[in-house]
Amino acid sequence: APETTVWHCPVRAAPEDPILTDAQWADIAHRIVAAAGIAPEGDEEACRWVAVRHADDHIHIAATLVRQDGRRPRRDHDIRAVQREARKIEADLGLRRLNPGDGTAAKRPTSKEHFKAKRQGQDTTTREILRTRVRQAVAAASTETEFFALLEATGVAVRPKTGPSGDVLGYSVALPGDLNKHDEPVWFSGSTLAGDLSLPKIRHRLTATRPEPATARAADPWHQATAATERIPHRLTHGDDHVAQGQLVALGGALDLLPLTAPAAARSELERVAALFERATRSRITADLDSARVLRRSVQTILRTPAATRDGTGLAMLLDAALIAVAFAKHWHRTHQHAQQEAAAQQALVHLQTAYAQVAVPVLDDLARRAPGIQTKHRYARHLQQAAPDHADRILKDPAWDSLATVLADAETAGHNPATLLDQALGQRTLDDARNPARALTWRIHRLGQRHAPSPLAQAAMARSTTRRPSAQIHPPTATPAAAPQQPHVRRR
């Protein structure tokens, strides 16, 4: 006898959908049970079922799981089959159309979990809280031992699953105080939280992105993370699919950790960004995680060195680069027909823009208050018009122009040549798709200006070489018979 004898399926229309008639709901019910294999069309020996309309917007379908001939129904992958049929019903009846999935989405909380969270006064279910904390622990950890330690440090109860040999084969997590009707903790295995949170998947990720040995002179982790994030659009556009998928996984890990380093004003928005973009980090394409080491390592360094957070400039730079990376992620998923991932990236982009404004506006305002004098700004404007004539007008009219002039003045004070820095910043990436070109240049100049400036002697030598080289080409020496015997001596000198 089957363990389960009743099949239950609620079907609900969206709030903005028109009210369907009883005949339309009856047709929907027939199509659903046929797609599920419960009652195929024309099968007189099929399972018996009933559809009950509780309200204008939904029905409940209940069926027995024993056919009239005593056999069990063939309902292989009935959930996917019903979802495919639901997408067809939406198109046929002009209802709100949901995005088809590819089977890689994390399991959604059940209605019981939602009601339980509501009774406990929580906006988020236990399943979602645990998923977020496990993802943050994976993004922050370098080893499996550190992963479990970080989980316990966030208040999560961890229960390893061991085999007969004593090896750890899996794990389950629970929130203290979340109990079932028997007053026992409600445990969730990693694989039930999300497909990529099973212990074998986590081990593979930790091994593939193991940090490289530290260099003698460690670079600014914010600069490293920003530079790695700026490379993501190129990887998505020109790299193979496996590398591109690995970049999305790394970007998702970075977004998971940023709320832990952000100011309180932007924390909730960044948490929402991480929760939404989580869907955009998974697809059927296997991820090449080896290409994501730099971004993963630099964000971990930021998390472990709170002093590096400083005045918010580093976070603003990284969020500015993340905005472009998420936009390219949306386009990449669209080209691969990943409808759910594309929608998730779009939703994350909206919240990321809000978080960026909360972080960047105070920093830009502070830079604008320190803007240099009018003559210095005019000099920088001339450099800009020579270096980027196509974008100069947009940059000079951008509200962030004063902030850009400030970072140029700071870099010049540190010994940099502002014209050279502008050339380097403009060469990093085109400004054609930049909504605020002065803002984008501000972060690039700020990062370039903090690098080691060439010494005054080196700058003078470069200036002499650039001024002498054209004159030698324009006025070549005239060869004369009297000068010929001295040429070997000149060459020796």
Residue pairs with C-beta under 8 A, 6 or more apart in sequence:
2 65
2 66
2 72
4 65
5 64
5 65
5 66
6 62
6 63
6 64
6 65
7 36
7 38
7 47
7 49
7 61
7 62
7 63
7 64
7 65
7 75
8 60
8 61
8 62
8 63
9 32
9 36
9 60
9 61
9 82
10 58
10 59
10 60
10 61
11 28
11 29
11 32
11 58
11 59
11 60
11 61
11 86
12 57
12 58
13 20
13 57
13 58
13 95
13 96
14 95
14 96
15 57
16 96
17 57
17 95
17 96
18 94
19 56
19 57
20 28
20 56
20 93
22 53
24 93
25 51
25 53
25 59
26 51
28 59
28 89
29 49
29 51
29 59
29 61
30 39
30 41
31 85
31 88
31 89
32 61
32 82
32 85
32 86
33 39
33 47
33 49
33 61
33 63
34 40
34 41
34 85
35 78
35 81
35 82
35 84
35 85
36 75
36 78
36 81
36 82
37 73
37 74
37 75
37 76
37 78
37 81
38 46
38 47
38 49
38 63
38 73
38 75
38 78
39 46
39 47
39 49
39 63
40 46
44 68
45 67
45 68
45 69
46 67
46 68
46 73
47 63
47 64
47 65
47 66
47 67
47 68
47 73
48 63
48 64
48 68
49 61
49 62
49 63
49 64
50 61
50 62
50 63
51 59
51 60
51 61
52 59
52 60
52 62
53 59
54 60
65 72
65 73
66 72
67 73
75 81
80 103
83 100
83 101
84 100
86 98
87 97
87 98
87 100
89 95
90 96
90 97
90 98
91 97
99 339
99 340
99 342
99 343
100 339
100 340
101 339
101 340
102 283
102 284
102 338
102 340
103 284
104 195
104 282
104 283
104 284
105 279
105 282
105 340
106 131
106 193
106 194
106 195
106 278
106 279
106 282
107 127
107 192
107 193
107 194
109 117
109 125
109 127
109 128
113 125
113 126
113 127
114 125
116 125
116 126
117 123
117 124
117 125
117 126
126 175
126 178
126 186
126 188
127 188
127 193
128 275
129 175
130 156
130 173
130 174
130 175
130 188
130 193
131 193
131 194
131 197
131 278
132 256
132 271
132 274
132 275
133 151
133 154
133 156
133 173
134 151
134 156
134 173
134 190
134 193
134 197
135 194
135 197
135 252
135 253
135 256
135 274
135 278
136 150
136 154
136 256
136 257
136 260
137 147
137 150
137 151
137 154
138 147
138 197
138 202
138 205
138 206
138 253
139 253
139 254
139 256
139 257
139 296
139 299
139 300
140 146
140 150
140 257
140 300
140 303
141 147
141 150
141 206
142 206
142 210
142 211
142 300
143 206
144 202
144 203
144 206
147 202
147 206
148 158
148 160
148 171
151 158
151 173
152 158
155 175
155 176
156 173
156 174
156 175
157 173
157 174
157 175
157 176
157 185
158 171
158 172
158 173
159 171
159 172
159 173
159 174
159 187
160 168
160 170
160 171
161 168
161 169
161 170
161 171
161 172
161 189
162 168
162 169
163 169
168 199
169 199
170 189
170 190
170 191
170 198
170 199
171 189
171 190
171 199
172 187
172 188
172 189
172 190
173 187
173 188
173 190
173 193
174 185
174 186
174 187
174 188
175 185
175 186
176 185
178 185
178 186
179 185
179 186
180 186
189 198
190 197
190 198
190 199
190 202
191 197
191 198
194 278
194 282
195 201
195 282
196 202
196 205
196 281
196 282
204 289
205 249
205 289
208 289
208 290
209 250
209 289
209 290
209 292
209 293
209 296
209 297
210 293
211 293
211 296
211 297
211 300
212 293
212 297
218 301
220 308
220 314
220 450
221 298
221 299
221 301
221 302
221 305
221 308
221 314
222 298
222 302
222 308
222 313
222 314
222 315
222 317
222 318
223 314
223 317
223 447
223 450
224 294
224 297
224 298
224 301
225 254
225 295
225 298
225 299
225 302
225 318
226 314
226 317
226 318
226 320
226 321
226 443
226 447
227 294
227 447
228 250
228 294
228 295
228 298
229 251
229 254
229 295
229 318
229 321
229 322
229 325
230 321
230 324
230 325
230 428
230 429
232 247
232 250
232 251
232 325
232 328
232 329
233 324
233 325
233 328
235 243
235 244
235 247
235 291
236 244
236 247
236 248
236 325
236 328
236 329
236 331
236 332
237 328
237 332
239 247
239 291
240 288
241 285
241 336
242 285
242 286
242 287
242 288
243 288
243 291
244 285
244 332
245 283
245 285
245 286
245 287
245 288
246 287
246 288
246 289
246 290
246 291
246 292
247 291
247 292
248 280
248 281
248 287
248 329
248 332
249 281
249 287
249 289
249 292
250 289
250 292
250 295
250 296
251 277
251 281
251 295
251 322
251 325
251 326
251 329
252 274
252 277
252 278
252 280
252 281
253 292
253 295
253 296
253 299
254 295
254 296
254 299
254 318
254 322
255 270
255 273
255 274
255 277
255 322
255 348
256 274
256 278
257 299
257 300
257 302
257 303
258 270
258 273
258 274
258 299
258 315
258 318
258 319
259 267
259 270
259 271
259 274
260 303
261 302
261 303
261 306
261 309
261 315
262 270
262 315
262 355
262 359
263 312
263 358
263 359
265 358
266 355
266 358
266 359
269 351
269 352
269 354
269 355
269 358
270 351
270 352
270 355
272 351
273 348
273 351
273 352
273 355
276 344
276 347
276 348
276 351
277 326
277 329
277 344
277 345
277 348
278 344
279 340
279 341
279 344
280 326
280 329
280 330
280 333
280 341
280 342
280 344
280 345
280 348
282 341
283 333
283 336
283 338
283 341
285 336
301 308
302 308
302 309
302 314
308 314
309 315
311 363
311 366
312 359
312 360
312 362
312 363
313 363
313 446
315 359
316 356
316 359
316 360
316 363
316 364
316 443
317 443
317 446
317 447
319 352
319 355
319 356
319 359
319 360
320 356
320 360
320 439
320 440
320 443
321 443
322 352
323 349
323 352
323 353
323 356
324 433
326 345
326 348
326 349
326 352
327 345
327 349
329 345
330 342
330 345
330 346
330 349
333 341
333 342
333 345
334 342
360 439
364 400
364 403
364 439
364 442
367 402
367 403
367 406
367 407
367 442
368 400
368 402
368 403
368 406
370 406
371 377
371 402
371 403
371 405
371 406
371 409
372 405
372 406
372 408
372 409
376 405
376 409
377 402
377 405
379 418
380 404
380 405
380 408
380 418
380 422
381 392
381 396
383 418
383 419
383 422
384 392
384 395
384 396
384 422
385 392
386 419
387 419
387 422
387 423
387 426
388 395
388 422
388 426
388 431
391 431
391 437
394 431
394 437
394 438
395 401
395 404
395 431
395 437
395 438
395 441
396 438
398 404
398 436
398 437
398 438
398 439
399 436
399 438
400 436
400 438
400 439
400 442
401 438
403 438
403 439
403 442
404 438
404 439
404 441
404 442
404 445
407 442
407 445
407 446
407 449
408 418
408 421
408 422
408 445
408 449
409 418
410 446
410 449
411 418
411 421
411 445
411 448
411 449
411 453
412 418
414 449
414 450
414 453
415 453
415 454
415 455
415 456
415 459
416 448
416 449
416 453
416 454
417 459
421 445
421 448
421 449
422 441
422 445
424 444
424 448
425 441
425 444
425 445
425 448
426 441
428 444
431 437
431 440
431 441
434 440
454 462
477 483
